[in-house]
């Protein structure tokens, strides 16, 4: 299974990679850490699964003179792009935030998940809220991945 992790925080990239190595030892993992980096990867490769952070910087630290601009809803734009282009079969939203605001738009985690599920029904496979010090997210990830593998096997 080819997996794209779109996550800007190094410690979460590491946690996700390690968890996926346990769940899917045969998995091939690619990492993108910005909105623009994810779009570049998705323009050239297709994936079976994408783990997507909702809040991402738009540029990498190497291409921006100061702190990179962050977009609270960059993940929403990416999942809509994935839904339209079919560059990933399934997407799991992965975030540690409980509220999101960008410009004049503000919403809770649950509101955002409902919107994403409605906007992207073909690719949305679930959501996981990452909480530091709480390993519940690993079990949720394992359950979602098992469900995706079962769907692929039966279809």
Backbone as JSON Lines, residues from 0, in Angstrom:
{"i":0,"aa":"X","n":[0.85,-1.18,0.0],"ca":[0.0,0.0,0.0],"c":[0.89,1.24,0.0]}
{"i":1,"aa":"X","n":[0.61,2.16,-0.9],"ca":[1.38,3.4,-1.0],"c":[0.64,4.49,-0.21]}
{"i":2,"aa":"X","n":[1.36,5.1,0.74],"ca":[0.75,6.02,1.7],"c":[1.46,7.37,1.66]}
{"i":3,"aa":"X","n":[0.67,8.43,1.62],"ca":[1.2,9.78,1.71],"c":[0.8,10.38,3.05]}
{"i":4,"aa":"X","n":[1.79,10.8,3.82],"ca":[1.54,11.53,5.06],"c":[1.77,13.01,4.76]}
{"i":5,"aa":"X","n":[0.74,13.81,4.97],"ca":[0.86,15.26,4.79],"c":[0.74,15.88,6.18]}
{"i":6,"aa":"X","n":[1.87,16.21,6.75],"ca":[1.97,16.67,8.14],"c":[3.22,17.53,8.28]}
{"i":7,"aa":"X","n":[3.08,18.69,8.89],"ca":[4.22,19.61,9.01],"c":[5.05,19.41,10.27]}
{"i":8,"aa":"X","n":[4.52,18.78,11.29],"ca":[5.26,18.6,12.55],"c":[6.08,17.32,12.5]}
{"i":9,"aa":"X","n":[7.39,17.45,12.73],"ca":[8.31,16.3,12.67],"c":[7.9,15.17,13.63]}
{"i":10,"aa":"X","n":[7.52,15.53,14.86],"ca":[7.19,14.48,15.83],"c":[5.95,13.7,15.42]}
{"i":11,"aa":"X","n":[4.99,14.37,14.78],"ca":[3.8,13.65,14.32],"c":[4.1,12.81,13.07]}
{"i":12,"aa":"X","n":[4.97,13.32,12.21],"ca":[5.42,12.51,11.06],"c":[6.04,11.21,11.56]}
{"i":13,"aa":"X","n":[6.9,11.35,12.58],"ca":[7.58,10.17,13.15],"c":[6.56,9.22,13.78]}
{"i":14,"aa":"X","n":[5.65,9.76,14.58],"ca":[4.63,8.92,15.23],"c":[3.77,8.18,14.19]}
{"i":15,"aa":"X","n":[3.34,8.9,13.16],"ca":[2.52,8.27,12.12],"c":[3.3,7.22,11.36]}
{"i":16,"aa":"X","n":[4.54,7.53,11.0],"ca":[5.37,6.57,10.26],"c":[5.59,5.3,11.06]}
{"i":17,"aa":"X","n":[5.89,5.45,12.35],"ca":[6.12,4.28,13.21],"c":[4.84,3.46,13.38]}
{"i":18,"aa":"X","n":[3.71,4.14,13.57],"ca":[2.44,3.42,13.72],"c":[2.1,2.67,12.44]}
{"i":19,"aa":"X","n":[2.29,3.31,11.31],"ca":[1.99,2.65,10.03],"c":[2.93,1.49,9.76]}
{"i":20,"aa":"X","n":[4.18,1.59,10.19],"ca":[5.13,0.49,10.01],"c":[4.67,-0.75,10.79]}
{"i":21,"aa":"X","n":[4.03,-0.52,11.95],"ca":[3.49,-1.64,12.73],"c":[2.22,-2.2,12.08]}
{"i":22,"aa":"X","n":[1.35,-1.32,11.61],"ca":[0.07,-1.72,11.05],"c":[0.24,-2.32,9.65]}
{"i":23,"aa":"X","n":[1.09,-1.69,8.84],"ca":[1.31,-2.09,7.44],"c":[2.81,-2.2,7.17]}
{"i":24,"aa":"X","n":[3.44,-3.27,7.62],"ca":[4.88,-3.38,7.42],"c":[5.29,-3.33,5.95]}
{"i":25,"aa":"X","n":[4.36,-3.68,5.06],"ca":[4.65,-3.67,3.63],"c":[4.39,-2.3,3.01]}
{"i":26,"aa":"X","n":[3.94,-1.32,3.81],"ca":[3.58,-0.01,3.29],"c":[4.78,0.78,2.78]}
{"i":27,"aa":"X","n":[4.53,1.56,1.75],"ca":[5.53,2.46,1.17],"c":[5.09,3.88,1.52]}
{"i":28,"aa":"X","n":[5.85,4.56,2.41],"ca":[5.43,5.85,2.94],"c":[6.2,6.99,2.29]}
{"i":29,"aa":"X","n":[5.45,8.02,1.89],"ca":[6.01,9.26,1.35],"c":[5.5,10.37,2.27]}
{"i":30,"aa":"X","n":[6.35,11.38,2.53],"ca":[5.96,12.47,3.42],"c":[6.05,13.81,2.7]}
{"i":31,"aa":"X","n":[5.01,14.62,2.87],"ca":[5.02,16.02,2.43],"c":[4.69,16.86,3.66]}
{"i":32,"aa":"X","n":[5.33,18.02,3.8],"ca":[5.11,18.78,5.03],"c":[4.54,20.19,4.82]}
{"i":33,"aa":"X","n":[4.12,20.5,3.6],"ca":[3.47,21.77,3.33],"c":[2.35,21.57,2.31]}
{"i":34,"aa":"X","n":[1.5,22.56,2.2],"ca":[0.43,22.52,1.2],"c":[1.04,22.42,-0.19]}
{"i":35,"aa":"X","n":[1.98,23.29,-0.49],"ca":[2.6,23.29,-1.82],"c":[3.37,21.98,-2.07]}
{"i":36,"aa":"X","n":[4.08,21.48,-1.08],"ca":[4.81,20.22,-1.24],"c":[3.88,19.06,-1.51]}
{"i":37,"aa":"X","n":[2.73,19.04,-0.83],"ca":[1.74,17.98,-1.05],"c":[1.19,18.06,-2.47]}
{"i":38,"aa":"X","n":[0.88,19.26,-2.94],"ca":[0.37,19.4,-4.3],"c":[1.38,18.92,-5.33]}
{"i":39,"aa":"X","n":[2.66,19.19,-5.08],"ca":[3.71,18.73,-6.01],"c":[3.79,17.22,-6.03]}
{"i":40,"aa":"X","n":[3.76,16.59,-4.86],"ca":[3.81,15.13,-4.79],"c":[2.57,14.53,-5.48]}
{"i":41,"aa":"X","n":[1.41,15.09,-5.19],"ca":[0.16,14.56,-5.76],"c":[0.07,14.79,-7.27]}
{"i":42,"aa":"X","n":[0.81,15.73,-7.78],"ca":[0.82,15.96,-9.23],"c":[1.6,14.88,-9.96]}
{"i":43,"aa":"X","n":[2.47,14.16,-9.24],"ca":[3.35,13.18,-9.87],"c":[3.11,11.73,-9.46]}
{"i":44,"aa":"X","n":[2.36,11.51,-8.38],"ca":[2.18,10.15,-7.87],"c":[0.74,9.95,-7.42]}
{"i":45,"aa":"X","n":[0.32,8.68,-7.41],"ca":[-0.99,8.31,-6.88],"c":[-0.78,7.46,-5.63]}
{"i":46,"aa":"X","n":[-1.75,7.52,-4.71],"ca":[-1.62,6.85,-3.43],"c":[-2.87,6.04,-3.1]}
{"i":47,"aa":"X","n":[-2.66,5.0,-2.32],"ca":[-3.78,4.21,-1.82],"c":[-4.42,4.89,-0.62]}
{"i":48,"aa":"X","n":[-3.58,5.55,0.18],"ca":[-4.05,6.18,1.41],"c":[-3.27,7.47,1.64]}
{"i":49,"aa":"X","n":[-3.99,8.48,2.11],"ca":[-3.37,9.75,2.47],"c":[-3.79,10.09,3.89]}
{"i":50,"aa":"X","n":[-2.82,10.36,4.76],"ca":[-3.1,10.87,6.1],"c":[-2.86,12.37,6.04]}
{"i":51,"aa":"X","n":[-3.88,13.14,6.31],"ca":[-3.88,14.57,6.01],"c":[-4.11,15.42,7.24]}
{"i":52,"aa":"X","n":[-3.13,16.25,7.56],"ca":[-3.28,17.26,8.6],"c":[-4.13,18.39,8.03]}
{"i":53,"aa":"X","n":[-4.98,18.98,8.84],"ca":[-5.84,20.07,8.36],"c":[-5.11,21.41,8.3]}
{"i":54,"aa":"X","n":[-4.21,21.66,9.25],"ca":[-3.52,22.94,9.32],"c":[-2.09,22.76,8.85]}
{"i":55,"aa":"X","n":[-1.75,23.44,7.75],"ca":[-0.44,23.26,7.13],"c":[0.16,24.6,6.73]}
{"i":56,"aa":"X","n":[1.48,24.71,6.76],"ca":[2.1,25.89,6.17],"c":[1.96,25.81,4.65]}
{"i":57,"aa":"X","n":[1.91,26.97,4.02],"ca":[1.77,26.97,2.57],"c":[3.1,26.74,1.87]}
{"i":58,"aa":"X","n":[4.19,27.21,2.48],"ca":[5.54,27.04,1.91],"c":[6.44,26.4,2.94]}
{"i":59,"aa":"X","n":[7.54,25.79,2.48],"ca":[8.52,25.23,3.41],"c":[9.37,26.35,3.99]}
{"i":60,"aa":"X","n":[10.01,26.07,5.1],"ca":[10.89,27.05,5.73],"c":[12.07,27.43,4.83]}
{"i":61,"aa":"X","n":[12.47,26.5,3.96],"ca":[13.59,26.77,3.06],"c":[13.23,27.76,1.96]}
{"i":62,"aa":"X","n":[11.95,27.86,1.59],"ca":[11.57,28.74,0.49],"c":[10.97,30.05,0.96]}
{"i":63,"aa":"X","n":[10.9,30.26,2.25],"ca":[10.3,31.47,2.8],"c":[11.29,32.12,3.74]}
{"i":64,"aa":"X","n":[11.48,33.41,3.61],"ca":[12.5,34.12,4.4],"c":[12.17,34.15,5.88]}
{"i":65,"aa":"X","n":[10.91,34.17,6.25],"ca":[10.53,34.21,7.65],"c":[9.82,32.94,8.04]}
{"i":66,"aa":"X","n":[8.93,33.06,9.01],"ca":[8.11,31.92,9.4],"c":[7.12,31.64,8.27]}
{"i":67,"aa":"X","n":[6.93,30.39,7.91],"ca":[6.0,30.1,6.82],"c":[4.56,30.45,7.2]}
{"i":68,"aa":"X","n":[3.81,30.95,6.23],"ca":[2.4,31.24,6.46],"c":[1.66,29.93,6.65]}
{"i":69,"aa":"X","n":[0.81,29.87,7.66],"ca":[0.06,28.65,7.92],"c":[-1.4,28.87,7.55]}
{"i":70,"aa":"X","n":[-2.01,27.83,7.01],"ca":[-3.41,27.88,6.65],"c":[-4.17,26.85,7.48]}
{"i":71,"aa":"X","n":[-5.12,27.33,8.27],"ca":[-5.87,26.44,9.16],"c":[-6.72,25.44,8.4]}
{"i":72,"aa":"X","n":[-7.07,25.77,7.16],"ca":[-7.94,24.88,6.39],"c":[-7.28,24.39,5.1]}
{"i":73,"aa":"X","n":[-5.95,24.37,5.07],"ca":[-5.24,23.88,3.88],"c":[-5.61,22.43,3.6]}
{"i":74,"aa":"X","n":[-5.79,21.64,4.64],"ca":[-6.17,20.24,4.46],"c":[-7.51,20.09,3.77]}
{"i":75,"aa":"X","n":[-8.43,20.98,4.07],"ca":[-9.74,20.94,3.41],"c":[-9.59,21.18,1.91]}
{"i":76,"aa":"X","n":[-8.75,22.13,1.55],"ca":[-8.51,22.39,0.13],"c":[-7.85,21.18,-0.53]}
{"i":77,"aa":"X","n":[-6.92,20.54,0.19],"ca":[-6.23,19.37,-0.37],"c":[-7.18,18.18,-0.56]}
{"i":78,"aa":"X","n":[-8.03,17.91,0.41],"ca":[-8.92,16.75,0.25],"c":[-9.91,16.99,-0.89]}
{"i":79,"aa":"X","n":[-10.34,18.24,-1.08],"ca":[-11.2,18.54,-2.23],"c":[-10.45,18.34,-3.54]}
{"i":80,"aa":"X","n":[-9.18,18.71,-3.57],"ca":[-8.35,18.47,-4.75],"c":[-8.21,16.96,-5.02]}
{"i":81,"aa":"X","n":[-7.98,16.2,-3.96],"ca":[-7.84,14.74,-4.1],"c":[-9.15,14.13,-4.59]}
{"i":82,"aa":"X","n":[-10.27,14.58,-4.07],"ca":[-11.59,14.08,-4.5],"c":[-11.79,14.32,-6.0]}
{"i":83,"aa":"X","n":[-11.41,15.49,-6.47],"ca":[-11.61,15.83,-7.89],"c":[-10.65,15.11,-8.82]}
{"i":84,"aa":"X","n":[-9.4,14.96,-8.39],"ca":[-8.37,14.4,-9.28],"c":[-8.16,12.91,-9.12]}
{"i":85,"aa":"X","n":[-8.7,12.32,-8.05],"ca":[-8.57,10.88,-7.79],"c":[-7.11,10.43,-7.66]}
{"i":86,"aa":"X","n":[-6.26,11.26,-7.05],"ca":[-4.84,10.92,-6.88],"c":[-4.58,10.1,-5.63]}
{"i":87,"aa":"X","n":[-5.6,9.93,-4.81],"ca":[-5.52,9.02,-3.66],"c":[-6.88,8.35,-3.52]}
{"i":88,"aa":"X","n":[-6.85,7.05,-3.19],"ca":[-8.11,6.31,-3.07],"c":[-8.88,6.72,-1.82]}
{"i":89,"aa":"X","n":[-8.17,6.87,-0.7],"ca":[-8.81,7.16,0.58],"c":[-7.98,8.19,1.34]}
{"i":90,"aa":"X","n":[-8.66,9.04,2.12],"ca":[-8.01,10.07,2.92],"c":[-8.52,9.99,4.35]}
{"i":91,"aa":"X","n":[-7.58,10.03,5.29],"ca":[-7.9,10.09,6.71],"c":[-7.41,11.45,7.22]}
{"i":92,"aa":"X","n":[-8.32,12.22,7.79],"ca":[-7.97,13.51,8.36],"c":[-7.33,13.26,9.72]}
{"i":93,"aa":"X","n":[-6.22,13.93,9.96],"ca":[-5.43,13.73,11.18],"c":[-5.08,15.12,11.72]}
{"i":94,"aa":"X","n":[-5.56,15.45,12.92],"ca":[-5.29,16.78,13.46],"c":[-5.26,16.75,14.98]}
{"i":95,"aa":"X","n":[-4.59,17.74,15.56],"ca":[-4.59,17.85,17.02],"c":[-5.47,19.0,17.49]}
{"i":96,"aa":"X","n":[-6.0,19.76,16.56],"ca":[-6.8,20.94,16.93],"c":[-8.27,20.6,17.11]}
{"i":97,"aa":"X","n":[-8.93,21.36,17.98],"ca":[-10.37,21.16,18.19],"c":[-11.19,22.28,17.57]}
{"i":98,"aa":"X","n":[-10.53,23.39,17.2],"ca":[-11.2,24.47,16.48],"c":[-10.29,24.95,15.35]}
{"i":99,"aa":"X","n":[-10.92,25.47,14.32],"ca":[-10.2,25.95,13.14],"c":[-10.78,27.3,12.74]}
{"i":100,"aa":"X","n":[-9.9,28.25,12.46],"ca":[-10.39,29.53,11.96],"c":[-9.41,30.06,10.92]}
{"i":101,"aa":"X","n":[-10.0,30.6,9.87],"ca":[-9.22,31.17,8.79],"c":[-10.04,32.31,8.2]}
{"i":102,"aa":"X","n":[-9.46,33.5,8.2],"ca":[-10.16,34.69,7.74],"c":[-11.42,34.86,8.59]}
{"i":103,"aa":"X","n":[-12.58,34.78,8.01],"ca":[-13.82,34.96,8.78],"c":[-14.5,33.62,9.09]}
{"i":104,"aa":"X","n":[-13.92,32.53,8.61],"ca":[-14.53,31.21,8.8],"c":[-13.98,30.56,10.07]}
{"i":105,"aa":"X","n":[-14.87,30.12,10.93],"ca":[-14.46,29.43,12.15],"c":[-15.36,28.22,12.35]}
{"i":106,"aa":"X","n":[-14.75,27.09,12.74],"ca":[-15.55,25.88,12.96],"c":[-14.86,24.95,13.94]}
{"i":107,"aa":"X","n":[-15.64,24.05,14.51],"ca":[-15.09,23.05,15.42],"c":[-14.57,21.86,14.62]}
{"i":108,"aa":"X","n":[-13.83,21.01,15.29],"ca":[-13.35,19.76,14.68],"c":[-14.51,18.96,14.11]}
{"i":109,"aa":"X","n":[-15.56,18.77,14.9],"ca":[-16.7,17.97,14.44],"c":[-17.41,18.62,13.26]}
{"i":110,"aa":"X","n":[-17.55,19.95,13.28],"ca":[-18.15,20.65,12.13],"c":[-17.31,20.41,10.88]}
{"i":111,"aa":"X","n":[-16.0,20.56,11.01],"ca":[-15.11,20.39,9.86],"c":[-15.19,18.98,9.3]}
{"i":112,"aa":"X","n":[-15.21,17.98,10.17],"ca":[-15.28,16.6,9.71],"c":[-16.59,16.34,8.96]}
{"i":113,"aa":"X","n":[-17.7,16.88,9.47],"ca":[-18.98,16.72,8.79],"c":[-18.95,17.37,7.41]}
{"i":114,"aa":"X","n":[-18.35,18.54,7.31],"ca":[-18.25,19.24,6.02],"c":[-17.4,18.44,5.05]}
{"i":115,"aa":"X","n":[-16.24,17.98,5.52],"ca":[-15.33,17.21,4.65],"c":[-16.01,15.91,4.19]}
{"i":116,"aa":"X","n":[-16.7,15.24,5.08],"ca":[-17.39,14.0,4.71],"c":[-18.45,14.27,3.65]}
{"i":117,"aa":"X","n":[-19.13,15.39,3.74],"ca":[-20.16,15.75,2.77],"c":[-19.53,16.19,1.44]}
{"i":118,"aa":"X","n":[-18.45,16.97,1.51],"ca":[-17.81,17.48,0.29],"c":[-17.04,16.41,-0.47]}
{"i":119,"aa":"X","n":[-16.5,15.43,0.25],"ca":[-15.59,14.45,-0.35],"c":[-15.97,13.02,0.0]}
{"i":120,"aa":"X","n":[-17.17,12.58,-0.32],"ca":[-17.64,11.26,0.11],"c":[-16.88,10.08,-0.51]}
{"i":121,"aa":"X","n":[-16.29,10.28,-1.68],"ca":[-15.59,9.17,-2.34],"c":[-14.27,8.84,-1.68]}
{"i":122,"aa":"X","n":[-13.57,9.84,-1.16],"ca":[-12.23,9.59,-0.61],"c":[-12.15,9.65,0.9]}
{"i":123,"aa":"X","n":[-13.08,10.35,1.55],"ca":[-13.01,10.51,3.01],"c":[-13.23,9.17,3.7]}
{"i":124,"aa":"X","n":[-12.22,8.73,4.47],"ca":[-12.3,7.42,5.14],"c":[-12.42,7.53,6.66]}
{"i":125,"aa":"X","n":[-12.34,8.75,7.18],"ca":[-12.45,8.92,8.62],"c":[-11.53,10.01,9.13]}
{"i":126,"aa":"X","n":[-11.6,10.22,10.43],"ca":[-10.78,11.26,11.05],"c":[-10.23,10.78,12.38]}
{"i":127,"aa":"X","n":[-9.08,11.32,12.71],"ca":[-8.41,10.98,13.96],"c":[-7.95,12.27,14.62]}
{"i":128,"aa":"X","n":[-8.31,12.44,15.88],"ca":[-7.82,13.59,16.62],"c":[-6.63,13.15,17.45]}
{"i":129,"aa":"X","n":[-5.47,13.72,17.13],"ca":[-4.21,13.4,17.79],"c":[-4.11,14.21,19.07]}
{"i":130,"aa":"X","n":[-3.94,13.54,20.18],"ca":[-3.74,14.22,21.45],"c":[-2.41,13.75,22.03]}
{"i":131,"aa":"X","n":[-1.54,14.71,22.33],"ca":[-0.22,14.38,22.87],"c":[-0.39,13.6,24.17]}
{"i":132,"aa":"X","n":[0.31,12.49,24.28],"ca":[0.25,11.67,25.48],"c":[-0.89,10.66,25.5]}
{"i":133,"aa":"X","n":[-1.76,10.71,24.51],"ca":[-2.88,9.78,24.43],"c":[-2.69,8.91,23.19]}
{"i":134,"aa":"X","n":[-2.6,7.61,23.39],"ca":[-2.33,6.7,22.28],"c":[-3.6,6.16,21.61]}
{"i":135,"aa":"X","n":[-4.74,6.69,21.98],"ca":[-6.01,6.25,21.38],"c":[-5.97,6.39,19.85]}
{"i":136,"aa":"X","n":[-5.28,7.42,19.36],"ca":[-5.22,7.66,17.91],"c":[-4.63,6.48,17.16]}
{"i":137,"aa":"X","n":[-3.66,5.76,17.79],"ca":[-3.05,4.61,17.12],"c":[-4.07,3.51,16.87]}
{"i":138,"aa":"X","n":[-4.91,3.25,17.86],"ca":[-5.96,2.23,17.69],"c":[-6.96,2.66,16.63]}
{"i":139,"aa":"X","n":[-7.32,3.94,16.62],"ca":[-8.24,4.45,15.61],"c":[-7.64,4.31,14.22]}
{"i":140,"aa":"X","n":[-6.35,4.61,14.08],"ca":[-5.67,4.47,12.8],"c":[-5.66,3.02,12.35]}
{"i":141,"aa":"X","n":[-5.35,2.11,13.25],"ca":[-5.33,0.69,12.91],"c":[-6.71,0.22,12.44]}
{"i":142,"aa":"X","n":[-7.77,0.67,13.1],"ca":[-9.14,0.29,12.72],"c":[-9.5,0.82,11.33]}
{"i":143,"aa":"X","n":[-9.15,2.07,11.06],"ca":[-9.47,2.67,9.76],"c":[-8.68,1.98,8.65]}
{"i":144,"aa":"X","n":[-7.41,1.72,8.88],"ca":[-6.58,1.06,7.87],"c":[-7.1,-0.35,7.6]}
{"i":145,"aa":"X","n":[-7.49,-1.07,8.65],"ca":[-8.05,-2.42,8.46],"c":[-9.32,-2.35,7.61]}
{"i":146,"aa":"X","n":[-10.17,-1.38,7.89],"ca":[-11.41,-1.22,7.13],"c":[-11.1,-0.93,5.66]}
{"i":147,"aa":"X","n":[-10.11,-0.08,5.4],"ca":[-9.73,0.24,4.02],"c":[-9.18,-0.99,3.32]}
{"i":148,"aa":"X","n":[-8.32,-1.74,4.0],"ca":[-7.78,-2.96,3.41],"c":[-8.89,-3.97,3.11]}
{"i":149,"aa":"X","n":[-9.84,-4.11,4.02],"ca":[-10.97,-5.02,3.81],"c":[-11.81,-4.58,2.6]}
{"i":150,"aa":"X","n":[-12.04,-3.26,2.47],"ca":[-12.8,-2.74,1.33],"c":[-12.06,-3.05,0.03]}
{"i":151,"aa":"X","n":[-10.76,-2.84,0.02],"ca":[-9.95,-3.11,-1.19],"c":[-9.98,-4.59,-1.54]}
{"i":152,"aa":"X","n":[-9.97,-5.44,-0.52],"ca":[-9.94,-6.87,-0.74],"c":[-11.28,-7.37,-1.31]}
{"i":153,"aa":"X","n":[-12.38,-6.78,-0.83],"ca":[-13.7,-7.25,-1.26],"c":[-14.19,-6.57,-2.54]}
{"i":154,"aa":"X","n":[-13.56,-5.49,-2.95],"ca":[-14.05,-4.8,-4.16],"c":[-13.29,-5.24,-5.4]}
